[in-house]
Every structure is written in C-alpha cells, then in structure tokens.
Amino acid sequence: MSAKAALNLVPATSLSSDLLIVGGGVLGLWAAKYALDAGLKVTLIDKKRCGSGGSRGLLGALAPHLPNAMNDKKRFQLHALDELPGLVAQLEEQSGLIAHYGQTGRLMPIRVPGFQKRVDRCIEESRVSWDLGVRSYTFEQVEIGSYEGWVNPELAPMGLAFDSLSARIVPRSFMQVLYAFVMDRIEIIEGCELISFDQKKGRARMRDGRAILADKVVLAAGYETYDLLKPLARADLGHGVKGHSSLFKLDGVADMPSLYDNGVYVVPHGDGTVAVGNSSQNEWSDEHAVSEGHCLPYIIRAIELCPALQKAKFLSHWAGVRPRSHAKDPIVGALDDRGGVHVLTGGFKISFGIAHRLARALIERITGAPNRVSLPPSYEVAYHLAEAEKDNRGDKKI
C-alpha cells in the first residue's frame, strides 16, 4: 500500500503540522515548496485534486506589463519573470520531468498611431526599467520579415512590437513538476474540504467531520478562497472569472514568439502544441463546461492573426475559473494580527508568472526570514480590506 493510500486510512486528527495549505494549485504548491525549504512540516489539502482548477488551463502565456510608467506592480512582475527560468530548471532537474518552459518573447501588431506612440515610449523607457544589471531585456519595434506566415501582415501595417521578457510554459506539465517535488515530502490529502479554522486552538475542521492540527493555515484555494474568507474577514474580497482556451497540434513553431492582439493570445509550446485563448465570463453555472459560443470567436480571431494555425490540428478545449479580487490584484499576507490565517490568491491572468514570488513572500513572513520579498502595497490584505470597506460605504471612485 502506498503512503498516500495509507494516509487516507488514518484519522486526520492524528495529523499535526506547522502549516496547513488549503489548495493544490500553482500558488499552493509553490507555498509548499518554500515552506519545505524553510524546514516547516506541511500538510496540503485540496477539495478535489491538486492542479484540477484554474491551474489546469492550456494557455501558459507568461507575459509582462509594458515597460513604460514603471511602478511597484510592474517591477514585482519583472523580477518574478526574471527569476523563473532558473527556478524551473532546478525543479526539472530535481523531479526529472519537463515543464516546457521557454523565454521566446512576444509579438504585438502595431495597428494605429496611438499604439505606435506607446511603443515608442516603451522602447525608450525599457532601456532603464528592464535593465537588471546582470541581465537586461529588450522592447523594440521589428518588421514582419521572418515572421511572415506566423503573423498576418494585414493586421500589422506599422510593424510589430517585440519584447524578450515574455515566456511560455505548459501549465499541466509544470504542475506535474511542482507536484513531483513536494509529493513525498509533505502530507497531501485530496478530496478534503476545509470548513473552518480555529486560530486559538490551531484546529482545522473538514466537511467530513475530521480535523487537522496546524499552527497556521494558508488559504490558496483559487477563487473559492473568497468564500472561505467571508466569515473570517467579514468582507467580500473577490470572485471567480471563467476562462476558455483551446489547444492545437502544430509542428515546427515551438521557438516562435507568442502573439498577442486585442485580447487574443497565440502561444506556441515546446511540446509541439499551440494554445489560443482566452475569453472571460463573469456569470456561469458549471465551471468546467465548454461553451462553443465563447471558444469560436477567439479561435477565428487567432487564425486571422496567425495564418499558420490554418494547418493546425485541433486537440481540445478547456474551461475553468480563475480568482480575481475586486481590487484587481493578488491578496497576500496574514488576515489579521493573530497571524493564524494567511491568504494567497487572486493573480487572475498573471498567476503562473508571479506565483513563486508571491508564495516566497508569504512564507518568508510566516517564518520571519530575513531578506523578505517586498510586496506592492496593493497586494497586501489590509489594502483589499480597505477597498472592500470603501465599496460598502459607496465612496469608492468609479
């Protein structure tokens, strides 16, 4: 009998950990990784299966904000994307699996003078804002040239903007890499749903009546984190947004840059597939139900943008729900001064690119480690609670 199978025969009340992580998505697994690095004893639970929620998408676009008008959030993302290649390589070596990561860049058609002016500003400002000393990244304007056939020239009458910071990864492959790293070093219980956590007693209660003892809990359950937070924070901090993406088989394009134009991504992957997407749906009844009405419009636009897709073979659709806070940014940190409940959620479309840095920042705070990762103020729990209070009073600016 495997250790995991044996675990399910043991009453959960016999489990005692330094840290209980709720949610086995990309944020929860990164948190487990850094907690292990810090020497903590970790239990991770997931309501369904690890990696079965928003982290199971197909797109895998790791794209930065544009490098003009840099701020705390843009710098946080810049450093996160810069760190990621080395971290992925380490995890691949330790797990023996491949995440299909590649820093292949991104192309964006320049259609109108307004975007051309923004590109000009980005080119100038990126020379400073994207220069990290040891490494620097470029933002430049290029001609169709060798990209003809990959990009429809009719959609790029003024050329293309290219950045070298953008990357791509196969989300499901990377989740397997992360899971493989932690699976034999922590207790993982799938099909286990948290109902409440008593900070004073350090006792987490499950829906099936069992309990797990833990000094601290990290809520990293994707969009469902917001429901877990409501009775604790007495505030509605976010909601789920359903997204769709689609996967195609297309050989010979793995090293091409990703494409982005007017809300549509085309992302070539290192495993011979190309992902396209994605739509956003605020109202839904079944989080995993695929709607052709949402898929077809972006597929048509993707083929118009990328003529090479005309020869691609369709493989599959995906639909799932991603967390989006009402204040638009991730939520990271202790819920209150008691320090028993911690929050780690809400990256929306940029989660995969910054998840490791968010998780590291939180675990450093939990353990009191030096050299903390600095979080943008709008990522802090206090900021989100204050924004929720503004909404309640009706004095938030529209």
C-alpha positions in Angstrom: 0.0 0.0 0.0 1.3 3.4 -0.9 2.0 6.1 1.7 -0.8 8.2 0.2 -3.3 5.4 0.3 -2.3 4.6 3.9 -2.7 8.2 4.8 -6.4 8.1 4.0 -6.9 5.3 6.5 -5.5 7.4 9.3 -7.9 9.8 11.1 -7.0 13.4 10.1 -7.0 14.4 13.8 -3.7 12.5 14.1 -2.0 14.9 11.7 -0.2 17.8 13.2 1.7 20.3 11.1 3.4 23.6 11.3 1.5 24.7 8.2 -1.8 23.7 6.6 -2.1 24.8 3.0 -5.6 24.8 1.5 -5.5 24.4 -2.3 -3.2 22.4 -4.5 -3.0 24.8 -7.4 0.1 26.7 -8.6 0.1 29.0 -5.6 -0.5 26.3 -3.0 2.3 24.1 -4.4 4.8 27.0 -4.6 3.9 27.8 -1.0 4.5 24.1 -0.1 7.9 24.2 -1.9 9.1 27.3 0.0 7.7 26.0 3.3 9.7 22.9 2.9 12.8 24.9 2.1 12.2 26.7 5.4 12.1 23.5 7.3 8.4 23.5 8.1 6.2 20.4 8.4 3.5 20.8 5.8 0.0 19.3 5.2 -1.7 20.3 1.9 -5.4 19.6 1.3 -7.4 20.1 -1.9 -11.2 19.9 -2.3 -10.8 17.9 -5.5 -7.4 17.0 -6.9 -4.2 19.1 -7.0 -4.0 21.1 -10.2 -7.6 20.5 -11.1 -8.8 24.1 -11.0 -7.6 27.3 -12.7 -4.1 25.9 -12.8 -5.1 23.3 -15.3 -5.5 25.8 -18.2 -3.9 25.5 -21.6 -2.6 28.9 -22.4 0.6 29.2 -20.4 1.5 32.8 -21.5 4.0 34.4 -19.1 3.8 38.0 -20.4 4.8 41.2 -18.6 3.1 44.5 -18.3 4.5 47.1 -20.8 7.7 48.7 -19.6 6.5 52.3 -19.6 5.5 54.2 -16.4 7.0 51.5 -14.2 5.5 51.1 -10.8 5.7 48.6 -7.8 3.5 46.0 -9.6 5.4 46.1 -12.8 8.7 45.8 -11.0 7.4 42.9 -8.9 6.4 41.1 -12.1 9.7 41.9 -13.9 11.7 40.3 -11.1 9.4 37.3 -10.9 9.7 36.6 -14.7 13.5 37.1 -14.4 13.7 34.5 -11.6 11.5 31.9 -13.2 13.9 30.3 -15.7 16.4 29.3 -13.0 13.7 28.1 -10.7 12.0 26.0 -13.4 15.4 24.5 -14.3 16.1 23.5 -10.7 12.7 21.9 -10.3 13.0 20.0 -13.6 16.4 18.6 -12.5 15.1 17.5 -9.1 11.9 16.0 -10.4 13.2 14.5 -13.7 10.2 16.0 -15.5 9.9 18.7 -18.2 7.8 21.9 -17.9 8.4 23.0 -21.5 9.4 26.5 -20.3 10.8 28.9 -22.9 11.6 32.6 -22.9 10.7 33.0 -26.6 9.3 36.6 -26.4 6.1 38.1 -27.6 5.0 39.9 -30.7 2.2 42.5 -30.9 0.9 44.1 -34.1 1.1 47.8 -34.4 -2.2 48.9 -36.0 -2.8 52.5 -35.0 -0.8 55.7 -34.3 -1.9 55.6 -30.7 -0.2 52.3 -30.0 2.8 53.3 -32.0 3.3 56.2 -29.6 3.1 53.9 -26.7 5.6 51.5 -28.3 8.0 54.4 -28.8 7.7 55.2 -25.1 8.2 51.6 -24.1 11.3 51.3 -26.3 12.9 54.3 -24.6 11.9 53.5 -21.0 12.7 49.8 -21.2 16.4 50.6 -21.6 16.4 51.7 -18.0 13.4 49.9 -16.4 14.2 46.5 -17.8 17.9 46.7 -17.1 18.6 44.5 -14.1 22.4 44.7 -14.2 23.2 41.1 -14.6 20.5 40.7 -17.3 18.6 43.1 -19.3 15.5 42.7 -21.5 14.6 44.5 -24.7 11.4 46.1 -26.0 11.8 47.0 -29.7 10.0 47.5 -33.0 10.5 45.0 -35.7 9.3 44.4 -39.3 7.3 41.4 -40.3 10.4 39.9 -42.0 10.9 36.3 -41.0 7.6 36.3 -39.1 5.6 36.5 -42.3 3.3 33.4 -42.2 3.3 33.5 -38.4 1.8 37.0 -38.3 -0.8 38.3 -40.7 0.8 41.4 -42.2 -2.5 43.0 -42.9 -3.0 43.2 -39.1 0.4 44.9 -38.6 0.5 47.8 -41.1 3.0 49.7 -38.9 5.2 46.7 -37.9 5.4 44.7 -34.7 6.4 45.3 -31.1 8.6 42.6 -29.7 9.7 42.0 -26.1 12.3 39.5 -25.0 11.0 39.1 -21.4 7.8 37.2 -22.3 7.9 33.4 -21.9 5.6 30.4 -22.1 5.2 27.2 -20.2 2.8 24.2 -20.4 0.7 24.6 -17.3 -0.2 21.0 -16.8 3.4 19.9 -17.3 4.6 22.5 -14.8 2.1 21.4 -12.3 3.4 17.9 -12.5 6.9 19.2 -12.0 5.9 21.1 -8.8 3.8 18.2 -7.5 6.6 15.8 -8.0 8.9 18.0 -6.0 6.6 18.1 -2.9 4.6 14.9 -3.1 6.9 12.7 -1.0 7.9 15.4 1.4 4.5 16.6 2.7 1.2 15.1 3.6 -1.3 15.6 0.7 -5.0 14.8 1.2 -7.2 15.2 -1.9 -10.9 15.3 -1.8 -10.7 17.1 1.5 -12.7 20.4 2.1 -11.9 22.9 4.8 -14.9 24.3 6.7 -13.3 26.3 9.5 -10.0 27.1 11.3 -9.8 27.9 15.0 -6.8 30.1 15.3 -6.7 29.8 19.1 -6.7 26.0 19.1 -4.8 25.6 15.8 -7.5 23.2 14.6 -8.9 23.0 11.1 -12.3 21.3 10.7 -13.2 19.4 7.5 -16.6 18.8 5.9 -16.4 15.1 6.7 -16.0 15.9 10.4 -12.3 15.2 10.6 -9.8 17.8 12.0 -6.2 18.6 11.3 -4.0 20.3 13.8 -1.8 23.1 12.4 -0.1 26.2 13.8 -1.0 28.3 10.7 -3.2 27.9 7.7 -2.7 29.3 4.2 -5.8 29.8 2.1 -4.7 29.2 -1.5 -7.9 27.6 -2.9 -8.2 29.8 -6.0 -11.5 31.6 -6.4 -13.0 29.5 -3.6 -10.7 31.3 -1.2 -13.0 34.3 -1.3 -15.9 32.2 0.2 -13.6 30.9 2.9 -12.6 34.4 3.7 -16.1 35.9 4.0 -16.9 34.7 7.6 -13.3 35.5 8.7 -12.8 38.9 7.1 -16.5 39.9 7.1 -15.9 41.2 3.6 -16.4 40.1 0.0 -12.9 40.4 -1.5 -13.3 38.7 -4.9 -15.0 36.4 -7.3 -14.3 33.8 -10.0 -14.0 34.6 -13.7 -14.4 31.7 -16.1 -12.0 31.5 -18.9 -11.7 29.3 -22.1 -8.7 28.3 -24.1 -8.0 25.8 -26.9 -5.1 23.6 -27.9 -3.9 22.6 -31.4 -1.1 20.4 -32.7 1.3 22.3 -35.0 4.9 21.2 -35.6 7.8 23.4 -36.3 6.8 26.5 -34.4 8.0 25.8 -30.9 10.6 28.5 -31.0 8.3 31.2 -32.4 7.3 34.1 -30.2 3.9 34.3 -28.6 1.4 36.6 -30.3 -1.0 39.0 -28.6 -3.5 41.3 -30.3 -6.7 42.8 -29.0 -7.3 40.3 -26.2 -6.3 37.2 -28.1 -3.2 35.1 -27.4 -1.5 32.5 -29.6 1.2 30.6 -27.6 3.4 28.0 -29.2 4.7 25.4 -26.8 7.8 23.3 -26.6 5.8 20.1 -26.8 4.6 20.7 -30.4 1.3 22.3 -29.4 -0.1 25.8 -29.8 -2.6 27.2 -27.3 -5.0 30.0 -28.1 -7.4 32.0 -25.9 -9.0 33.2 -23.9 -12.4 34.6 -23.1 -13.7 35.9 -19.8 -17.1 35.0 -18.4 -18.4 36.6 -15.2 -21.6 34.5 -15.0 -21.6 30.7 -15.2 -23.2 27.7 -13.6 -20.7 24.9 -14.5 -17.1 25.9 -14.1 -15.7 23.3 -16.5 -18.5 23.3 -19.1 -17.0 24.3 -22.5 -19.1 26.8 -24.5 -18.6 26.8 -28.2 -20.0 30.4 -28.2 -17.0 31.5 -26.2 -14.4 29.4 -28.0 -15.2 30.1 -31.6 -14.8 33.9 -31.6 -11.3 33.8 -30.3 -10.3 30.9 -32.4 -11.4 32.7 -35.5 -9.5 35.8 -34.5 -6.4 33.7 -33.6 -6.4 32.2 -37.1 -6.8 35.6 -38.6 -3.8 36.8 -36.5 -1.7 33.7 -37.1 -2.2 32.2 -40.6 0.0 29.1 -39.6 -3.0 27.9 -37.5 -4.9 27.1 -40.7 -2.8 23.9 -40.9 -3.1 23.1 -37.2 -5.0 20.0 -35.8 -7.5 20.7 -33.1 -6.8 18.8 -29.9 -9.0 20.1 -27.0 -10.8 22.9 -25.3 -10.5 23.9 -21.6 -12.8 25.9 -19.4 -12.1 26.8 -15.8 -12.4 29.5 -13.2 -9.6 31.9 -12.1 -9.6 34.0 -9.0 -10.0 37.8 -9.4 -10.1 40.1 -6.4 -12.5 43.1 -6.6 -9.4 45.3 -6.2 -7.9 43.6 -9.2 -4.6 42.5 -7.6 -3.4 39.4 -5.7 -4.1 39.1 -2.0 -1.1 38.0 0.1 -0.5 38.0 3.8 -1.9 37.5 7.3 -5.6 38.1 7.6 -5.2 39.9 11.0 -2.8 40.4 13.9 -3.3 37.0 15.3 -1.3 35.6 12.4 -3.0 32.2 12.2 -4.8 32.6 8.9 -2.9 33.7 5.8 -4.1 34.4 2.3 -2.5 33.6 -1.0 -4.8 34.1 -4.0 -6.0 36.3 -6.8 -3.4 36.6 -9.6 -6.1 36.2 -12.3 -4.3 36.1 -15.7 -0.8 36.6 -14.4 -0.7 33.9 -11.7 1.7 31.5 -13.3 4.4 34.2 -13.9 4.4 35.6 -10.3 3.1 32.7 -8.2 6.6 31.7 -6.9 7.4 35.2 -5.8 4.0 35.7 -4.1 4.5 32.3 -2.2 8.0 33.1 -1.3 7.0 36.5 0.2 4.3 34.9 2.3 6.4 32.0 3.6 9.2 34.5 4.5 6.7 36.5 6.5 5.3 33.4 8.2 8.8 32.2 9.2 10.2 35.6 9.9 13.0 35.0 7.4 15.3 38.0 6.6 15.6 39.5 3.1 11.9 39.5 2.5 10.4 39.8 -0.9 8.8 43.2 -1.0 5.1 43.2 -2.0 3.4 46.0 -3.8 1.1 47.8 -1.3 -2.0 46.9 -3.4 -1.2 43.1 -2.8 -1.5 43.5 1.0 -4.5 42.1 2.8 -5.0 45.5 4.5 -5.3 47.2 1.2 -8.1 44.8 0.0 -10.0 45.1 3.2 -9.8 48.9 3.0 -11.1 48.7 -0.6 -13.9 46.5 0.4 -14.9 49.0 3.1 -15.0 51.7 0.5 -17.3 49.6 -1.6 -19.6 49.1 1.4 -19.7 52.8 2.1 -20.3 53.6 -1.5 -17.4 56.2 -1.6 -15.1 54.3 -3.9 -14.2 56.3 -7.1 -15.6 55.0 -10.3 
